[in-house]
Amino acid sequence: MENTSEDSSARWKSLPSWLLTQTANHAHRLVADGFSSVHARGYHFRLLATLEEFGPASQTELGRRSGIHVSDMVAAINELAELELVERTLDPADRRRNIISLTGAGRRRLRRLEKQLAECQDTLLAPLSLEERQRLTELLSTLLDHHNRRAGSAETP
């Protein structure tokens, strides 16, 4: 006989893989909505943050460092350049290649996106204490590092 009680929980609802997937869906929605509310996308944040951390770089280097696929890179850079958040200049060593640099406006935009992202993190992790948040981050990092090493991609953002 089938149990139709709403109080009963399916056994798959306690599986870590299911819990991670459901939480990731919420995280993705919160971050996408948060960035959308300030007319941005996750790629914008990743590119601006990568440029601030590593300095000017070619599109290829930016893709490698930010984990953004080359097929998405040009469009994302075009969007940021149109908003004057990044600047393209020809690479003096190879005039076929562009070097992408962060502008002052790009740095200011990055600060705003960081604030928005921090709010999203707080919303996502609201029921957890600071210590629990740190422990969750450590555990997720351990899992991700393990699986990235197994897949041969030791440094995937």
Contact map, one row per residue, 1 for C-alpha under 8 A:
1110000000000000000000000000000000000000000000000000000000000000000000000000000000000000000000000000000000000000000000000000000000000000000000000000000000000
1111000000000000000000000000000000000000000000000000000000000000000000000000000000000000000000000000000000000000000000000000000000000000000000000000000000000
1111100100000000000000000000000000000000000000000000000000000000000000000000000000000000000000000000000000000000000000000000000000000000000000000000000000000
0111110100000000000000000000000000000000000000000000000000000000000000000000000000000000000000000000000000000000000000000000000000000000000000000000000000000
0011111100000000000000000000000000000000000000000000000000000000000000000000000000000000000000000000000000000000000000000000000000000000000000000000000000000
0001111110000000000000000000000000000000000000000000000000000000000000000000000000000000000000000000000000000000000000000000000000000000000000000000000000000
0000111110000000000000000000000000000000000000000000000000000000000000000000000000000000000000000000000000000000000000000000000000000000000000000000000000000
0011111111000000000000000000000000000000000000000000000000000000000000000000000000000000000000000000000000000000000000000000000000000000000000000000000000000
0000011111101000000000000000000000000000000000000000000000000000000000000000000000000000000000000000000000000000000000000000000000000000000000000000000000000
0000000111111100000000000000000000000000000000000000000000000000000000000000000000000000000000000000000000000000000000000000000000000000000000000000000000000
0000000011111110000000000000000000000000000000000000000000000000000000000000000000000000000000000000000000000000000000000000000000000000000000000000000000000
0000000001111110010000000000000000000000000000000000000000000000000000000000000000000000000000000000000000000000000000000000000000000000000000000000000000000
0000000011111110011000000000000000000000000000000000000000000000000000000000000000000000000000000000000000000000000000000000000000000000000000000000000000000
0000000001111111011000000000000000000000000000000000000000000000000000000000000000000000000000000000000000000000000000000000000000000000000000000000000000000
0000000000111111111000000000000000000000000000000000000000000000000000000000000000000000000000000000000000000000000000000000000000000000000000000000000000000
0000000000000111111100000000000000000000000000000000000000000000000000000000000000000000000000000000000000000000000000000000000000000000000000000000000000000
0000000000000011111110000000000000000000000000000000000000000000000000000000000000000000000000000000000000000000000000000000000000000000000000000000000000000
0000000000011111111111000000000000000000000000000000000000000000000000000000000000000000000000000000000000000000000000000000000000000000000000000000000000000
0000000000001111111111100000000000000000000000000000000000000000000000000000000000000000000000000000000000000000000000000000000000000000000000000000000000000
0000000000000001111111110000000000000000000000000000000000000000000000000000000000000000000000000000000000000000000000000000000000000000000000000000000000000
0000000000000000111111111000000000000000000000000000000000000000000000000000000000000000000000000000000000000000000000000000000000000000000000000000000000000
0000000000000000011111111100000000000000000000000000000000000000000000000000000000000000000000000000000000000000000000000000000000000000000000000000000000000
0000000000000000001111111110000000000000000000000000000000000000000000000000000000000000000000000000000000000000000000000000000000000000000000000000000000000
0000000000000000000111111111000000000000000000000000000000000000000000000000000000000000000000000000000000000000000000000000000000000000000000000000000000000
0000000000000000000011111111100000000000000000000000000000000000000000000000000000000000000000000000000000000000000000000000000000000000000000000000000000000
0000000000000000000001111111110000000000000000000000000000000000000000000000000000000000000000000000000000000000000000000001000000000000000000000000000000000
0000000000000000000000111111111000000000000000000000000000000000000000000000000000000000000000000000000000000000000000010001000000000000000000000000000000000
0000000000000000000000011111111100000000000000000000000000000000000000000000000000000000000000000000000000000000000000000000000000000000000000000000000000000
0000000000000000000000001111111110000000000000000000000000000000000000000000000000000000000000000000000000000000000000000000000000000000000000000000000000000
0000000000000000000000000111111111000000000000000000000000000000000000000000000000000000000000000000000000000000000000010011000000000000000000000000000000000
0000000000000000000000000011111111100000010000000000000000000000000000000000000000000000000000000000000000000000000010010000000000000000000000000000000000000
0000000000000000000000000001111111110000110000000000000000000000000000000000000000000000000000000000000000000000000000000000000000000000000000000000000000000
0000000000000000000000000000111111111000000000000000000000000000000000000000000000000000000000000000000000000000000000000000000000000000000000000000000000000
0000000000000000000000000000011111111100000000000000000000000000000000000000000000000000000000000000000000000000000110010000000000000000000000000000000000000
0000000000000000000000000000001111111111110000000000000000000000000000000000000000000000000000000000000000000000100110000000000000000000000000000000000000000
0000000000000000000000000000000111111111100000000000000000000000000000000000000000000000000000000000000000000000000000000000000000000000000000000000000000000
0000000000000000000000000000000011111111000000000000000000000000000000000000000000000000000000000000000000000000000000000000000000000000000000000000000000000
0000000000000000000000000000000001111111000000000000000000000000000000000000000000000000000000000000000000000000100000000000000000000000000000000000000000000
0000000000000000000000000000000000111111100000000000000000000000000000000000000000000000000000000000000000000000000000000000000000000000000000000000000000000
0000000000000000000000000000000000111111110110000000000000000000000000000000000000000000000000000000000000000000000000000000000000000000000000000000000000000
0000000000000000000000000000000100110011111110000000000000000000000000000000000000000000000000000000000000000000000000000000000000000000000000000000000000000
0000000000000000000000000000001100100001111111000000000000000000000000000000000000000000000000000000000000000000000000000000000000000000000000000000000000000
0000000000000000000000000000000000000000111111100000000000000000000100000001000000000000000000000000000000000000000000000000000000000000000000000000000000000
0000000000000000000000000000000000000001111111110000000000000000000000000001000100000000000000000000000000000000000000000000000000000000000000000000000000000
0000000000000000000000000000000000000001111111111000000000000000000000000000000000000000000000000000000000000100110000000000000000000000000000000000000000000
0000000000000000000000000000000000000000011111111100000000000000010000000000000000000000000000000000000000000000000000000000000000000000000000000000000000000
0000000000000000000000000000000000000000001111111110000000000100010000000000000000000000000000000000000000000000000000000000000000000000000000000000000000000
0000000000000000000000000000000000000000000111111111000000000000000000000000000000000100000000000000010001100100000000000000000000000000000000000000000000000
0000000000000000000000000000000000000000000011111111100000000000000000000000000000000000000000000000000000000100000000000000000000000000000000000000000000000
0000000000000000000000000000000000000000000001111111111000000100110000000000000000000000000000000000000000000000000000000000000000000000000000000000000000000
0000000000000000000000000000000000000000000000111111111110000100000000000000000000000000000000000001110000000000000000000000000000000000000000000000000000000
0000000000000000000000000000000000000000000000011111111000000000000000000000000000000000000000000000010000100000000000000000000000000000000000000000000000000
0000000000000000000000000000000000000000000000001111111000000000000000000000000000000000000000000000000000000000000000000000000000000000000000000000000000000
0000000000000000000000000000000000000000000000000111111110000000000000000000000000000000000000000000000000000000000000000000000000000000000000000000000000000
0000000000000000000000000000000000000000000000000111111110000000000000000000000000000000000000000000110000000000000000000000000000000000000000000000000000000
0000000000000000000000000000000000000000000000000010011111000000000000000000000000000000000000000011110000000000000000000000000000000000000000000000000000000
0000000000000000000000000000000000000000000000000010011111111100000000000000000000000000000000000011100000000000000000000000000000000000000000000000000000000
0000000000000000000000000000000000000000000000000000000111111100000000000000000000000000000000001111000000000000000000000000000000000000000000000000000000000
0000000000000000000000000000000000000000000000000000000011111110000001001100000000000000000000000111000000000000000000000000000000000000000000000000000000000
0000000000000000000000000000000000000000000000000000000011111111000001000000000000000000000000000000000000000000000000000000000000000000000000000000000000000
0000000000000000000000000000000000000000000000000000000011111111100000000000000000000000000000000000000000000000000000000000000000000000000000000000000000000
0000000000000000000000000000000000000000000000100110000011111111110100000000000000000000000000000000000000000000000000000000000000000000000000000000000000000
0000000000000000000000000000000000000000000000000000000000111111111111001000000000000000000000000000000000000000000000000000000000000000000000000000000000000
0000000000000000000000000000000000000000000000000000000000011111111110000000000000000000000000000000000000000000000000000000000000000000000000000000000000000
0000000000000000000000000000000000000000000000000100000000001111111000000000000000000000000000000000000000000000000000000000000000000000000000000000000000001
0000000000000000000000000000000000000000000001100100000000000111111100000000000000000000000000000000000000000000000000000000000000000000000000000000000000001
0000000000000000000000000000000000000000000000000000000000000011111110000000000000000000000000000000000000000000000000000000000000000000000000000000000000011
0000000000000000000000000000000000000000001000000000000000000111011111011000000000000000000000000000000000000000000000000000000000000000000000000000000000000
0000000000000000000000000000000000000000000000000000000000000011001111111000000000000000000000000000000000000000000000000000000000000000000000000000000000000
0000000000000000000000000000000000000000000000000000000000110010000111111100000000000000000000000000000000000000000000000000000000000000000000000000000000000
0000000000000000000000000000000000000000000000000000000000000000000011111100000000000000000000000000000000000000000000000000000000000000000000000000000000000
0000000000000000000000000000000000000000000000000000000000000000000111111111000000000000000000000000000000000000000000000000000000000000000000000000000000000
0000000000000000000000000000000000000000000000000000000000100010000111111111100000000000000000000000000000000000000000000000000000000000000000000000000000000
0000000000000000000000000000000000000000000000000000000000100000000001111111110000000000000000000000000000000000000000000000000000000000000000000000000000000
0000000000000000000000000000000000000000000000000000000000000000000000011111111000000000000000000000000000000000000000000000000000000000000000000000000000000
0000000000000000000000000000000000000000001100000000000000000000000000011111111100000000000000000000000000000000000000000000000000000000000000000000000000000
0000000000000000000000000000000000000000000000000000000000000000000000001111111110000100000000000000000000000000000000000000000000000000000000000000000000000
0000000000000000000000000000000000000000000000000000000000000000000000000111111111000000000000000000000000000000000000000000000000000000000000000000000000000
0000000000000000000000000000000000000000000000000000000000000000000000000011111111100000000000000000000000000000000000000000000000000000000000000000000000000
0000000000000000000000000000000000000000000100000000000000000000000000000001111111111100000000000000000000000000000000000000000000000000000000000000000000000
0000000000000000000000000000000000000000000000000000000000000000000000000000111111111111000000000000000000000000000000000000000000000000000000000000000000000
0000000000000000000000000000000000000000000000000000000000000000000000000000011111111000000000000000000000000000000000000000000000000000000000000000000000000
0000000000000000000000000000000000000000000000000000000000000000000000000000001111111100000000000000000000000000000000000000000000000000000000000000000000000
0000000000000000000000000000000000000000000000000000000000000000000000000000000111111110000000000000001011000000000000000000000000000000000000000000000000000
0000000000000000000000000000000000000000000000000000000000000000000000000000000111111110000000000000011111101000000000000000000000000000000000000000000000000
0000000000000000000000000000000000000000000000010000000000000000000000000000100110111111000000000001111001000000000000000000000000000000000000000000000000000
0000000000000000000000000000000000000000000000000000000000000000000000000000000010011111100000000001111000000000000000000000000000000000000000000000000000000
0000000000000000000000000000000000000000000000000000000000000000000000000000000010000111110000000111100000000000000000000000000000000000000000000000000000000
0000000000000000000000000000000000000000000000000000000000000000000000000000000000000011111000000111000000000000000000000000000000000000000000000000000000000
0000000000000000000000000000000000000000000000000000000000000000000000000000000000000001111101111110000000000000000000000000000000000000000000000000000000000
0000000000000000000000000000000000000000000000000000000000000000000000000000000000000000111111111110000000000000000000000000000000000000000000000000000000000
0000000000000000000000000000000000000000000000000000000000000000000000000000000000000000011111100000000000000000000000000000000000000000000000000000000000000
0000000000000000000000000000000000000000000000000000000000000000000000000000000000000000001111100000000000000000000000000000000000000000000000000000000000000
0000000000000000000000000000000000000000000000000000000000000000000000000000000000000000011111111000000000000000000000000000000000000000000000000000000000000
0000000000000000000000000000000000000000000000000000000000000000000000000000000000000000011111111100000000000000000000000000000000000000000000000000000000000
0000000000000000000000000000000000000000000000000000000000000000000000000000000000000000011001111100000000000000000000000000000000000000000000000000000000000
0000000000000000000000000000000000000000000000000000000001000000000000000000000000000000011001111110000000000000000000000000000000000000000000000000000000000
0000000000000000000000000000000000000000000000000000000001100000000000000000000000000001111000111111000000000000000000000000000000000000000000000000000000000
0000000000000000000000000000000000000000000000000000000111100000000000000000000000000001111000001111100000000000000000000000000000000000000000000000000000000
0000000000000000000000000000000000000000000000000010000111100000000000000000000000000111100000000111110000000000000000000000000000000000000000000000000000000
0000000000000000000000000000000000000000000000000010001110000000000000000000000000000111000000000011111000000000000000000000000000000000000000000000000000000
0000000000000000000000000000000000000000000000010011001100000000000000000000000000001110000000000001111101100000000000000000000000000000000000000000000000000
0000000000000000000000000000000000000000000000000000000000000000000000000000000000011110000000000000111111100000000000000000000000000000000000000000000000000
0000000000000000000000000000000000000000000000000000000000000000000000000000000000001000000000000000011111110000000000000000000000000000000000000000000000000
0000000000000000000000000000000000000000000000000000000000000000000000000000000000011000000000000000001111111000000000000000000000000000000000000000000000000
0000000000000000000000000000000000000000000000010000000000000000000000000000000000011100000000000000011111111100000000000000000000000000000000000000000000000
0000000000000000000000000000000000000000000000010001000000000000000000000000000000001000000000000000011111111110000000000000000000000000000000000000000000000
0000000000000000000000000000000000000000000000000000000000000000000000000000000000000000000000000000000111111111000000000000000000000000000000000000000000000
0000000000000000000000000000000000000000000000000000000000000000000000000000000000001000000000000000000011111111100000000000000000000000000000000000000000000
0000000000000000000000000000000000000000000010011000000000000000000000000000000000000000000000000000000001111111110000000000000000000000000000000000000000000
0000000000000000000000000000000000000000000000000000000000000000000000000000000000000000000000000000000000111111111000000000000000000000000000000000000000000
0000000000000000000000000000000000000000000000000000000000000000000000000000000000000000000000000000000000011111111100000000000000000000000000000000000000000
0000000000000000000000000000000000100100000010000000000000000000000000000000000000000000000000000000000000001111111110000000000000000000000000000000000000000
0000000000000000000000000000000000000000000010000000000000000000000000000000000000000000000000000000000000000111111111000000000000000000000000000000000000000
0000000000000000000000000000000000000000000000000000000000000000000000000000000000000000000000000000000000000011111111100000000000000000000000000000000000000
0000000000000000000000000000000001100000000000000000000000000000000000000000000000000000000000000000000000000001111111110000000000000000000000000000000000000
0000000000000000000000000000001001100000000000000000000000000000000000000000000000000000000000000000000000000000111111111000000000000000000000000000000000000
0000000000000000000000000000000000000000000000000000000000000000000000000000000000000000000000000000000000000000011111111100000000000000000000000000000000000
0000000000000000000000000000000000000000000000000000000000000000000000000000000000000000000000000000000000000000001111111110000000000000000000000000000000000
0000000000000000000000000010011001000000000000000000000000000000000000000000000000000000000000000000000000000000000111111111000000000000000000000000000000000
0000000000000000000000000000000000000000000000000000000000000000000000000000000000000000000000000000000000000000000011111111100000000000000000000000000000000
0000000000000000000000000000000000000000000000000000000000000000000000000000000000000000000000000000000000000000000001111111110000000000000000000000000000000
0000000000000000000000000000010000000000000000000000000000000000000000000000000000000000000000000000000000000000000000111111110000000000000000000000000000000
0000000000000000000000000110010000000000000000000000000000000000000000000000000000000000000000000000000000000000000000011111110000000000000000000000000000000
0000000000000000000000000000000000000000000000000000000000000000000000000000000000000000000000000000000000000000000000001111111100001000000000000000000000000
0000000000000000000000000000000000000000000000000000000000000000000000000000000000000000000000000000000000000000000000000111111110000000000000000000000000000
0000000000000000000000000000000000000000000000000000000000000000000000000000000000000000000000000000000000000000000000000000111110000000000000000000000000000
0000000000000000000000000000000000000000000000000000000000000000000000000000000000000000000000000000000000000000000000000000111111111000000000000000000000000
0000000000000000000000000000000000000000000000000000000000000000000000000000000000000000000000000000000000000000000000000000011111111000000000000000000000000
0000000000000000000000000000000000000000000000000000000000000000000000000000000000000000000000000000000000000000000000000000000111111100000000000000000000000
0000000000000000000000000000000000000000000000000000000000000000000000000000000000000000000000000000000000000000000000000000000111111110000000000000000000000
0000000000000000000000000000000000000000000000000000000000000000000000000000000000000000000000000000000000000000000000000000000111111111000000000000000000000
0000000000000000000000000000000000000000000000000000000000000000000000000000000000000000000000000000000000000000000000000000100111111111100000000000000000000
0000000000000000000000000000000000000000000000000000000000000000000000000000000000000000000000000000000000000000000000000000000001111111110000000000000000000
0000000000000000000000000000000000000000000000000000000000000000000000000000000000000000000000000000000000000000000000000000000000111111111000000000000000000
0000000000000000000000000000000000000000000000000000000000000000000000000000000000000000000000000000000000000000000000000000000000011111111100000000000000000
0000000000000000000000000000000000000000000000000000000000000000000000000000000000000000000000000000000000000000000000000000000000001111111110000000000000000
0000000000000000000000000000000000000000000000000000000000000000000000000000000000000000000000000000000000000000000000000000000000000111111111000000000000000
0000000000000000000000000000000000000000000000000000000000000000000000000000000000000000000000000000000000000000000000000000000000000011111111100000000000000
0000000000000000000000000000000000000000000000000000000000000000000000000000000000000000000000000000000000000000000000000000000000000001111111110000000000000
0000000000000000000000000000000000000000000000000000000000000000000000000000000000000000000000000000000000000000000000000000000000000000111111111000000000000
0000000000000000000000000000000000000000000000000000000000000000000000000000000000000000000000000000000000000000000000000000000000000000011111111100000000000
0000000000000000000000000000000000000000000000000000000000000000000000000000000000000000000000000000000000000000000000000000000000000000001111111110000000000
0000000000000000000000000000000000000000000000000000000000000000000000000000000000000000000000000000000000000000000000000000000000000000000111111111000000000
0000000000000000000000000000000000000000000000000000000000000000000000000000000000000000000000000000000000000000000000000000000000000000000011111111100001000
0000000000000000000000000000000000000000000000000000000000000000000000000000000000000000000000000000000000000000000000000000000000000000000001111111110000000
0000000000000000000000000000000000000000000000000000000000000000000000000000000000000000000000000000000000000000000000000000000000000000000000111111111000000
0000000000000000000000000000000000000000000000000000000000000000000000000000000000000000000000000000000000000000000000000000000000000000000000011111111111110
0000000000000000000000000000000000000000000000000000000000000000000000000000000000000000000000000000000000000000000000000000000000000000000000001111111111000
0000000000000000000000000000000000000000000000000000000000000000000000000000000000000000000000000000000000000000000000000000000000000000000000000111111110000
0000000000000000000000000000000000000000000000000000000000000000000000000000000000000000000000000000000000000000000000000000000000000000000000000011111111000
0000000000000000000000000000000000000000000000000000000000000000000000000000000000000000000000000000000000000000000000000000000000000000000000000001111111000
0000000000000000000000000000000000000000000000000000000000000000000000000000000000000000000000000000000000000000000000000000000000000000000000000001111111110
0000000000000000000000000000000000000000000000000000000000000000000000000000000000000000000000000000000000000000000000000000000000000000000000001001101111110
0000000000000000000000000000000000000000000000000000000000000000000000000000000000000000000000000000000000000000000000000000000000000000000000000001000011111
0000000000000000000000000000000000000000000000000000000000000000001000000000000000000000000000000000000000000000000000000000000000000000000000000001000011111
0000000000000000000000000000000000000000000000000000000000000000111000000000000000000000000000000000000000000000000000000000000000000000000000000000000000111
